[in-house]
Amino acid sequence: MPTWATSKVSVTLEGNSLVDASTSALKTELQKVSPFRSKFTFNDYGVSGSTISMMASRSATTDASFVTGKTNFLILWEYTNNVHNAGRTGVQTIADMTAYIAARKAAKAWKVVLLTALPRGDFLGSFYTAAQGEVELSYCNTYTKANYLSMGADYCVDVRKAGGPFDFTDVTNANNFLSGYYMSNPNQQTHLNTAGQALISSYISAVLRKIRL
């Protein structure tokens, strides 16, 4: 398997609590898989509660992490708060993300890696029920998988990989949210534990390790 060197590659993570290093094990789990491994360092600008507009508001910091002379990847993981916290529809959320990616690529020559959205059963805002929000998130996921290139992204990672533990749309059935992958105390239906983030890292790895730089 290829291993990327920080001397040649820079990777920036941006998104919500599923990316935020203070609440998420994603960064540390990525350091266990190819093409990264333990010595690879990441720029992590994910912030809990973030929507796409909030990501845009700190874009100067994100763009400042771009290193001229390296291949720079920007890994984006945020649809869920845009829907549940901001009340945006799936159509609007796709438009928001497309505009965000366009702005980042206009500023810097990013290689954008776009992740789809997990099911969400709690920490809901006032705009949608879990089932209503799932309709909007499912739209985002279906559209992204078919059209990520036209959205400006270079790669797509489907976190609801067929046959995996997140491959479900019935968010009203708590039994679908397998406790082995979600945070406990209390048992959650949104935030992943280390095992959950390890699985997401493997999905990201499966896409990026095929890239020859």
N, C-alpha and C positions, 0 to 999 in steps of 0.2 A: 504494500500500500504506500502511496506517496505521502511524504511529510513536508508540510510547508515551513519555511524558515521565516522568522520575523524580519530578517534582513531583506527579504524579497516581497513579503506579503504583509498587508495590514488589514485587520478585520475589526469593524465597528458594529456593535450591537445597539439597536434602538427599538423602543417599544414600551410596553406597559409592565405590570408587576411580574409577568412571566419571564421578563428579561432583566428587570431590576436586580442587581447583584445583592442588594440588601434583603430581598425576599425570595430570590430564585437561585437554584443551583445550576442553571443552564450553563453559565460560563465555566464553572469548574468541571461539569460533565463533558463539555466540548473539549476540554484539555485531555480527556481520556481516549478520544477517538481520532482516527485519521480524517483529514490530513493535518491535524493540529498537534496533538500530544502535549505533554506536560510543560514543556518550556515555552509554548506559544502564549503570548499575552494578547489580551483583547481590550479594546476601548468599549466600555459599557455605559451608554447614556440612557438606558431604559429607566423609567420612573413609574412607580406604582400609581395607578389611576389615570395614566396618560391616554388621551385621545390623539387622533392624527393632527388636529390643530395644535395641541400642546407640543407634539413632536416638532411641528413646523416652527413653533415659537422659540425653540432652542436649537434651531438648525445651524446657526452660526458656530455653535460649539461642536456639533456633529461634523460639519464641513472642515473645521479646523483640525480634526483628527486625520484628515487625508494627508498622505505622505507622498510627495512627488518622487518619482523614481521607483515606486513600488506598485504592485497590483493591489488595489484597494477594494475590499468587499464591504458592503453595507447590508447587514442582515436585519430585516424588518419583520416585527411580529406585533401587529396591532390591528384588529378589526373589532374585537369584542366590546371595548369601552366606547368606541365610536357609536356603536349601536345602543348598548345598554345605558351608558352614562350620559351620552350626548343626544340620544334619541334620533340618530340619523338612520335612514333606511339603508338597505343593502345597496341600492342604486347610488345613493348619495355617498356612501362609504367608499365604494369603488372609485367614484369621481374624486373624492378627497385623497385617496391613496395615489391615484394616477397623477394628480396635481403635485402631491408631495414628491413623488419620484422624479417628475419632470424638473422640479426646482432643484433637487439634489444633483441631478445629472447636468443641469445647466451650470451649476456652480463648480462641480468637480466630475472627473471621469470615473465615477463609481461603477463597480459591478454590483448590481442589486440582487439580493436573494430575498424573495418574498414568501413568507409563511402564511398558510391558511389559518383558520380559527378553530379552536377547540369547542366542543359543546360547553354550555354554561348553564348551571342549574341554581346558582345562588349569587349573592352580592349583586342583585339586580337593582337597576335604577327604577325610576318612576314611569318610564316610557313604555316598557314592554314587559309582559310576563316572560317566563323562561321559554315557553312554547312559541310565543310571538317573536321573541328575539332570535330563536333558532331559525325561523323562516328567513329573516334578514341575513343572518350569518351563513346559512346554507346558500343563499344567493351569492354572497361574497365568495364563498369557497368554489362554487361551481364556475362562476365567472373567472375567477383568478386562475384556476387550473387550465381553462380553455384559452385565456387571453392575456396571460401574464406578460408576454412579449409586447403586445400592443399597449399594455399599461406602462411599459418602460423598464420592467424588470428583466434581468438576464436569466434568472433561475427561479424555480418554484419548488417549495417543499410542502408537501401535503401532510399535515400533522394528523389527519384522520385517515391514515393509510389503511387500505382495505384489509380487513381481517385483524386489525390492531384493536387495542382496548378503547380507543377513542372513535372508533368507526360506528357511531350511532347518532340518530337524530331525535330519538324520543327522550327529551330532557326532563319530562315529567316523571320518569321512572328512576328513582334514586338508585336502584340496583344496577343501573347502567354505569354509574360512576364508581368504578372499582376502587376500593379503599387502598389497594396496594400501590396506586399511582397518584393519589391525591393527599394533600395535607390533612392531618387530623387535629383534634382538639379545637373546635369540633370537626367532625368529618366534613370535608368540603366537596364542592362540585364545580370549582373554578380553578383553584391554585394547585399546582403539581408539587409532589414531594420529590426527593432525589431520584427515586426510581422512575417517576414520570418524566422528569427532565432528562434522565439518561436515555430514555426511549426517544424523546424528541431529538436529542443530540445524535442518536443513531440515524434518524431520518435525515437530518441535515448532512451528516457524514456521507450517507449513501449518494447524495446529490453532488457534494463538493469534491469528494475524493476521485471522481471521474474526470475532473478538470486537470488538464496538463498545462502548466504555466511555463 
